[in-house]
Amino acid sequence: MKVRDAVDASVTTLRPDTPLQAAASILASHGQCAAPVVDDEGRLVGVVGEADLTRGRLPPGSWTIEIDPECVVAAVMTHRPASARPSDDLADVADEMLKKGLPAMPVVDGEDVVGMVTRQDVLRLVTERRPSSEQTLGGMRRDGRP
């Protein structure tokens, strides 16, 4: 199975100068655990996740996250993050994500961000046992069933 079988192409990207409060709202409203951060040309420059946005900002005993309104994504994102290509083996990418503790990994085609793959996407594929692009030939699975 390839990354293209699991990639979520509807992922929202962020810019390095996006304020943290806005980034947190975007992730929460889109149900994303992380977002690729792109430059003016749309090239991947980083990744920002829930942990980056909340680390050190949730005082003990409080449900209010304290975010400096001047702080931007570039200050907390992972620079030069690991990424996957649509043609990469999904099992290898999932293994790398688990070893590095990554909840998600950006998927790039050349220099363009084409989506994200998350551990939840991988789990969903495993539980659905959906045929992959390699198992499907003209609408027929390799085992001959439609």
CORPEZI-V409465 format. One record per run of one state. SS is the DSSP state (H for helix, E for strand, L for the rest). FROM is the first residue (numbers start at 1). TO is the last residue. Records with the same first field share a line. If there is no record, write none. Layout:
SS = FROM-TO  FROM-TO
This chain:
L = 1-1  6-7  9-13  16-18  31-33  39-42  55-57  59-64  66-71  76-77  80-82  85-88  101-103  110-111  129-135  138-139  142-146
E = 2-2  8-8  14-15  19-19  34-38  43-49  58-58  65-65  72-72  78-79  83-84  89-89  104-109  112-118  136-137  140-141
H = 3-5  20-30  50-54  73-75  90-100  119-128
